[in-house]
């Protein structure tokens, strides 16, 4: 997989991860990895932290799952 493939895959996965957090939050990174088992784990983690970094999701009080307010 090339760097561009990784970027493209993250662009596809990130909105899906946001929807999963909105629908089922709080949801952990591991739960997201289990749900999107067709994507590499590091892509899911990158999407998760991208959403948190952008402020589109936030960590819960235990810092182990993301929620959308």
Backbone as XML, in Angstrom:
<?xml version="1.0"?>
<chain id="A" units="angstrom">
  <residue number="1" name="UNK">
    <atom name="N" x="0.851" y="-1.169" z="0.000"/>
    <atom name="CA" x="0.000" y="0.000" z="0.000"/>
    <atom name="C" x="0.902" y="1.239" z="0.000"/>
  </residue>
  <residue number="2" name="UNK">
    <atom name="N" x="0.622" y="2.157" z="-0.890"/>
    <atom name="CA" x="1.426" y="3.366" z="-0.977"/>
    <atom name="C" x="0.947" y="4.405" z="0.034"/>
  </residue>
  <residue number="3" name="UNK">
    <atom name="N" x="1.740" y="5.438" z="0.191"/>
    <atom name="CA" x="1.347" y="6.528" z="1.087"/>
    <atom name="C" x="0.033" y="7.148" z="0.607"/>
  </residue>
  <residue number="4" name="UNK">
    <atom name="N" x="-0.101" y="7.325" z="-0.699"/>
    <atom name="CA" x="-1.337" y="7.905" z="-1.235"/>
    <atom name="C" x="-2.532" y="6.995" z="-0.967"/>
  </residue>
  <residue number="5" name="UNK">
    <atom name="N" x="-2.343" y="5.688" z="-1.070"/>
    <atom name="CA" x="-3.420" y="4.743" z="-0.746"/>
    <atom name="C" x="-3.855" y="4.920" z="0.703"/>
  </residue>
  <residue number="6" name="UNK">
    <atom name="N" x="-2.889" y="5.084" z="1.606"/>
    <atom name="CA" x="-3.203" y="5.282" z="3.021"/>
    <atom name="C" x="-3.992" y="6.565" z="3.235"/>
  </residue>
  <residue number="7" name="UNK">
    <atom name="N" x="-3.579" y="7.636" z="2.555"/>
    <atom name="CA" x="-4.274" y="8.912" z="2.685"/>
    <atom name="C" x="-5.700" y="8.780" z="2.159"/>
  </residue>
  <residue number="8" name="UNK">
    <atom name="N" x="-5.856" y="8.156" z="1.006"/>
    <atom name="CA" x="-7.185" y="7.973" z="0.422"/>
    <atom name="C" x="-8.070" y="7.123" z="1.321"/>
  </residue>
  <residue number="9" name="UNK">
    <atom name="N" x="-7.514" y="6.056" z="1.876"/>
    <atom name="CA" x="-8.285" y="5.186" z="2.764"/>
    <atom name="C" x="-8.705" y="5.937" z="4.012"/>
  </residue>
  <residue number="10" name="UNK">
    <atom name="N" x="-7.818" y="6.734" z="4.579"/>
    <atom name="CA" x="-8.187" y="7.508" z="5.766"/>
    <atom name="C" x="-9.304" y="8.492" z="5.443"/>
  </residue>
  <residue number="11" name="UNK">
    <atom name="N" x="-9.242" y="9.103" z="4.261"/>
    <atom name="CA" x="-10.309" y="10.043" z="3.868"/>
    <atom name="C" x="-11.651" y="9.342" z="3.750"/>
  </residue>
  <residue number="12" name="UNK">
    <atom name="N" x="-11.649" y="8.098" z="3.330"/>
    <atom name="CA" x="-12.895" y="7.331" z="3.230"/>
    <atom name="C" x="-13.384" y="6.878" z="4.595"/>
  </residue>
  <residue number="13" name="UNK">
    <atom name="N" x="-12.459" y="6.465" z="5.445"/>
    <atom name="CA" x="-12.817" y="5.880" z="6.735"/>
    <atom name="C" x="-13.222" y="6.947" z="7.757"/>
  </residue>
  <residue number="14" name="UNK">
    <atom name="N" x="-12.567" y="8.104" z="7.754"/>
    <atom name="CA" x="-12.806" y="9.108" z="8.795"/>
    <atom name="C" x="-14.277" y="9.495" z="8.924"/>
  </residue>
  <residue number="15" name="UNK">
    <atom name="N" x="-15.003" y="9.784" z="7.841"/>
    <atom name="CA" x="-16.431" y="10.099" z="8.000"/>
    <atom name="C" x="-17.237" y="8.925" z="8.561"/>
  </residue>
  <residue number="16" name="UNK">
    <atom name="N" x="-16.865" y="7.710" z="8.205"/>
    <atom name="CA" x="-17.557" y="6.528" z="8.724"/>
    <atom name="C" x="-17.304" y="6.374" z="10.218"/>
  </residue>
  <residue number="17" name="UNK">
    <atom name="N" x="-16.083" y="6.664" z="10.648"/>
    <atom name="CA" x="-15.755" y="6.604" z="12.069"/>
    <atom name="C" x="-16.553" y="7.663" z="12.825"/>
  </residue>
  <residue number="18" name="UNK">
    <atom name="N" x="-16.661" y="8.855" z="12.260"/>
    <atom name="CA" x="-17.442" y="9.914" z="12.905"/>
    <atom name="C" x="-18.900" y="9.490" z="13.067"/>
  </residue>
  <residue number="19" name="UNK">
    <atom name="N" x="-19.475" y="8.892" z="12.054"/>
    <atom name="CA" x="-20.868" y="8.418" z="12.141"/>
    <atom name="C" x="-20.990" y="7.348" z="13.230"/>
  </residue>
  <residue number="20" name="UNK">
    <atom name="N" x="-20.024" y="6.447" z="13.303"/>
    <atom name="CA" x="-20.057" y="5.403" z="14.339"/>
    <atom name="C" x="-19.987" y="6.017" z="15.722"/>
  </residue>
  <residue number="21" name="UNK">
    <atom name="N" x="-19.151" y="7.036" z="15.889"/>
    <atom name="CA" x="-19.047" y="7.705" z="17.198"/>
    <atom name="C" x="-20.360" y="8.417" z="17.514"/>
  </residue>
  <residue number="22" name="UNK">
    <atom name="N" x="-20.949" y="9.076" z="16.517"/>
    <atom name="CA" x="-22.216" y="9.777" z="16.729"/>
    <atom name="C" x="-23.326" y="8.801" z="17.108"/>
  </residue>
  <residue number="23" name="UNK">
    <atom name="N" x="-23.383" y="7.679" z="16.414"/>
    <atom name="CA" x="-24.476" y="6.728" z="16.614"/>
    <atom name="C" x="-24.311" y="5.901" z="17.875"/>
  </residue>
  <residue number="24" name="UNK">
    <atom name="N" x="-23.073" y="5.495" z="18.188"/>
    <atom name="CA" x="-22.859" y="4.524" z="19.262"/>
    <atom name="C" x="-21.934" y="5.003" z="20.360"/>
  </residue>
  <residue number="25" name="UNK">
    <atom name="N" x="-21.580" y="6.281" z="20.350"/>
    <atom name="CA" x="-20.628" y="6.775" z="21.344"/>
    <atom name="C" x="-21.178" y="6.723" z="22.747"/>
  </residue>
  <residue number="26" name="UNK">
    <atom name="N" x="-20.347" y="6.634" z="23.747"/>
    <atom name="CA" x="-18.895" y="6.565" z="23.617"/>
    <atom name="C" x="-18.434" y="5.213" z="23.058"/>
  </residue>
  <residue number="27" name="UNK">
    <atom name="N" x="-17.475" y="5.285" z="22.173"/>
    <atom name="CA" x="-16.960" y="4.083" z="21.528"/>
    <atom name="C" x="-15.433" y="4.150" z="21.542"/>
  </residue>
  <residue number="28" name="UNK">
    <atom name="N" x="-14.824" y="3.050" z="21.875"/>
    <atom name="CA" x="-13.368" y="3.020" z="21.988"/>
    <atom name="C" x="-12.713" y="2.758" z="20.643"/>
  </residue>
  <residue number="29" name="UNK">
    <atom name="N" x="-11.417" y="3.004" z="20.598"/>
    <atom name="CA" x="-10.662" y="2.717" z="19.387"/>
    <atom name="C" x="-10.761" y="1.233" z="19.047"/>
  </residue>
  <residue number="30" name="UNK">
    <atom name="N" x="-10.662" y="0.378" z="20.054"/>
    <atom name="CA" x="-10.724" y="-1.064" z="19.797"/>
    <atom name="C" x="-12.078" y="-1.472" z="19.228"/>
  </residue>
  <residue number="31" name="UNK">
    <atom name="N" x="-13.149" y="-0.901" z="19.747"/>
    <atom name="CA" x="-14.474" y="-1.198" z="19.200"/>
    <atom name="C" x="-14.588" y="-0.740" z="17.747"/>
  </residue>
  <residue number="32" name="UNK">
    <atom name="N" x="-13.987" y="0.406" z="17.438"/>
    <atom name="CA" x="-13.985" y="0.880" z="16.060"/>
    <atom name="C" x="-13.178" y="-0.045" z="15.166"/>
  </residue>
  <residue number="33" name="UNK">
    <atom name="N" x="-12.040" y="-0.515" z="15.668"/>
    <atom name="CA" x="-11.207" y="-1.446" z="14.890"/>
    <atom name="C" x="-11.974" y="-2.737" z="14.615"/>
  </residue>
  <residue number="34" name="UNK">
    <atom name="N" x="-12.728" y="-3.203" z="15.606"/>
    <atom name="CA" x="-13.527" y="-4.415" z="15.418"/>
    <atom name="C" x="-14.631" y="-4.187" z="14.378"/>
  </residue>
  <residue number="35" name="UNK">
    <atom name="N" x="-15.220" y="-3.019" z="14.417"/>
    <atom name="CA" x="-16.312" y="-2.703" z="13.488"/>
    <atom name="C" x="-15.804" y="-2.567" z="12.053"/>
  </residue>
  <residue number="36" name="UNK">
    <atom name="N" x="-14.662" y="-1.939" z="11.880"/>
    <atom name="CA" x="-14.094" y="-1.706" z="10.547"/>
    <atom name="C" x="-12.934" y="-2.665" z="10.320"/>
  </residue>
  <residue number="37" name="UNK">
    <atom name="N" x="-13.205" y="-3.947" z="10.436"/>
    <atom name="CA" x="-12.138" y="-4.945" z="10.353"/>
    <atom name="C" x="-11.532" y="-5.077" z="8.958"/>
  </residue>
  <residue number="38" name="UNK">
    <atom name="N" x="-12.145" y="-4.446" z="7.964"/>
    <atom name="CA" x="-11.577" y="-4.482" z="6.621"/>
    <atom name="C" x="-10.495" y="-3.413" z="6.409"/>
  </residue>
  <residue number="39" name="UNK">
    <atom name="N" x="-10.383" y="-2.467" z="7.341"/>
    <atom name="CA" x="-9.362" y="-1.419" z="7.252"/>
    <atom name="C" x="-8.248" y="-1.710" z="8.255"/>
  </residue>
  <residue number="40" name="UNK">
    <atom name="N" x="-7.019" y="-1.346" z="7.918"/>
    <atom name="CA" x="-5.914" y="-1.550" z="8.860"/>
    <atom name="C" x="-6.148" y="-0.768" z="10.161"/>
  </residue>
  <residue number="41" name="UNK">
    <atom name="N" x="-5.721" y="-1.358" z="11.265"/>
    <atom name="CA" x="-5.941" y="-0.747" z="12.578"/>
    <atom name="C" x="-5.342" y="0.653" z="12.669"/>
  </residue>
  <residue number="42" name="UNK">
    <atom name="N" x="-4.163" y="0.851" z="12.083"/>
    <atom name="CA" x="-3.535" y="2.164" z="12.196"/>
    <atom name="C" x="-4.331" y="3.248" z="11.470"/>
  </residue>
  <residue number="43" name="UNK">
    <atom name="N" x="-5.073" y="2.877" z="10.431"/>
    <atom name="CA" x="-5.927" y="3.849" z="9.731"/>
    <atom name="C" x="-7.095" y="4.250" z="10.636"/>
  </residue>
  <residue number="44" name="UNK">
    <atom name="N" x="-7.685" y="3.282" z="11.321"/>
    <atom name="CA" x="-8.787" y="3.576" z="12.240"/>
    <atom name="C" x="-8.293" y="4.472" z="13.368"/>
  </residue>
  <residue number="45" name="UNK">
    <atom name="N" x="-7.141" y="4.140" z="13.928"/>
    <atom name="CA" x="-6.585" y="4.965" z="15.007"/>
    <atom name="C" x="-6.306" y="6.383" z="14.515"/>
  </residue>
  <residue number="46" name="UNK">
    <atom name="N" x="-5.757" y="6.505" z="13.328"/>
    <atom name="CA" x="-5.466" y="7.829" z="12.777"/>
    <atom name="C" x="-6.755" y="8.613" z="12.570"/>
  </residue>
  <residue number="47" name="UNK">
    <atom name="N" x="-7.795" y="7.957" z="12.069"/>
    <atom name="CA" x="-9.087" y="8.625" z="11.876"/>
    <atom name="C" x="-9.665" y="9.073" z="13.219"/>
  </residue>
  <residue number="48" name="UNK">
    <atom name="N" x="-9.580" y="8.203" z="14.220"/>
    <atom name="CA" x="-10.077" y="8.502" z="15.565"/>
    <atom name="C" x="-9.393" y="9.760" z="16.099"/>
  </residue>
  <residue number="49" name="UNK">
    <atom name="N" x="-8.073" y="9.771" z="16.062"/>
    <atom name="CA" x="-7.327" y="10.904" z="16.622"/>
    <atom name="C" x="-7.448" y="12.149" z="15.754"/>
  </residue>
  <residue number="50" name="UNK">
    <atom name="N" x="-7.676" y="11.989" z="14.468"/>
    <atom name="CA" x="-7.928" y="13.144" z="13.600"/>
    <atom name="C" x="-9.219" y="13.830" z="14.022"/>
  </residue>
  <residue number="51" name="UNK">
    <atom name="N" x="-10.256" y="13.043" z="14.275"/>
    <atom name="CA" x="-11.536" y="13.610" z="14.692"/>
    <atom name="C" x="-11.429" y="14.289" z="16.053"/>
  </residue>
  <residue number="52" name="UNK">
    <atom name="N" x="-10.694" y="13.679" z="16.974"/>
    <atom name="CA" x="-10.495" y="14.289" z="18.290"/>
    <atom name="C" x="-9.684" y="15.584" z="18.135"/>
  </residue>
  <residue number="53" name="UNK">
    <atom name="N" x="-8.645" y="15.531" z="17.313"/>
    <atom name="CA" x="-7.804" y="16.705" z="17.101"/>
    <atom name="C" x="-8.554" y="17.860" z="16.459"/>
  </residue>
  <residue number="54" name="UNK">
    <atom name="N" x="-9.470" y="17.549" z="15.580"/>
    <atom name="CA" x="-10.274" y="18.591" z="14.916"/>
    <atom name="C" x="-11.380" y="19.124" z="15.812"/>
  </residue>
  <residue number="55" name="UNK">
    <atom name="N" x="-11.649" y="18.458" z="16.908"/>
    <atom name="CA" x="-12.732" y="18.869" z="17.789"/>
    <atom name="C" x="-14.084" y="18.326" z="17.368"/>
  </residue>
  <residue number="56" name="UNK">
    <atom name="N" x="-14.103" y="17.416" z="16.386"/>
    <atom name="CA" x="-15.370" y="16.831" z="15.944"/>
    <atom name="C" x="-15.836" y="15.733" z="16.894"/>
  </residue>
  <residue number="57" name="UNK">
    <atom name="N" x="-14.927" y="15.221" z="17.686"/>
    <atom name="CA" x="-15.241" y="14.240" z="18.724"/>
    <atom name="C" x="-14.368" y="14.599" z="19.926"/>
  </residue>
  <residue number="58" name="UNK">
    <atom name="N" x="-14.772" y="14.131" z="21.077"/>
    <atom name="CA" x="-13.947" y="14.372" z="22.256"/>
    <atom name="C" x="-13.822" y="13.081" z="23.040"/>
  </residue>
  <residue number="59" name="UNK">
    <atom name="N" x="-12.807" y="13.025" z="23.864"/>
    <atom name="CA" x="-12.620" y="11.844" z="24.698"/>
    <atom name="C" x="-13.570" y="11.915" z="25.887"/>
  </residue>
  <residue number="60" name="UNK">
    <atom name="N" x="-13.987" y="10.744" z="26.343"/>
    <atom name="CA" x="-14.826" y="10.718" z="27.535"/>
    <atom name="C" x="-13.963" y="10.979" z="28.765"/>
  </residue>
  <residue number="61" name="UNK">
    <atom name="N" x="-14.566" y="10.983" z="29.928"/>
    <atom name="CA" x="-13.833" y="11.311" z="31.155"/>
    <atom name="C" x="-12.732" y="10.313" z="31.491"/>
  </residue>
  <residue number="62" name="UNK">
    <atom name="N" x="-12.868" y="9.076" z="31.024"/>
    <atom name="CA" x="-11.838" y="8.067" z="31.283"/>
    <atom name="C" x="-10.756" y="8.065" z="30.207"/>
  </residue>
  <residue number="63" name="UNK">
    <atom name="N" x="-10.904" y="8.909" z="29.192"/>
    <atom name="CA" x="-9.939" y="9.033" z="28.091"/>
    <atom name="C" x="-9.737" y="7.723" z="27.323"/>
  </residue>
  <residue number="64" name="UNK">
    <atom name="N" x="-10.777" y="6.890" z="27.270"/>
    <atom name="CA" x="-10.642" y="5.619" z="26.570"/>
    <atom name="C" x="-11.677" y="5.429" z="25.461"/>
  </residue>
  <residue number="65" name="UNK">
    <atom name="N" x="-12.500" y="6.442" z="25.235"/>
    <atom name="CA" x="-13.523" y="6.341" z="24.203"/>
    <atom name="C" x="-13.873" y="7.750" z="23.721"/>
  </residue>
  <residue number="66" name="UNK">
    <atom name="N" x="-14.408" y="7.825" z="22.519"/>
    <atom name="CA" x="-14.788" y="9.119" z="21.961"/>
    <atom name="C" x="-16.300" y="9.261" z="21.944"/>
  </residue>
  <residue number="67" name="UNK">
    <atom name="N" x="-16.731" y="10.502" z="22.104"/>
    <atom name="CA" x="-18.146" y="10.839" z="22.023"/>
    <atom name="C" x="-18.287" y="12.101" z="21.186"/>
  </residue>
  <residue number="68" name="UNK">
    <atom name="N" x="-19.469" y="12.305" z="20.650"/>
    <atom name="CA" x="-19.800" y="13.533" z="19.938"/>
    <atom name="C" x="-20.942" y="14.170" z="20.698"/>
  </residue>
  <residue number="69" name="UNK">
    <atom name="N" x="-20.790" y="15.448" z="20.975"/>
    <atom name="CA" x="-21.838" y="16.144" z="21.737"/>
    <atom name="C" x="-22.883" y="16.733" z="20.835"/>
  </residue>
</chain>
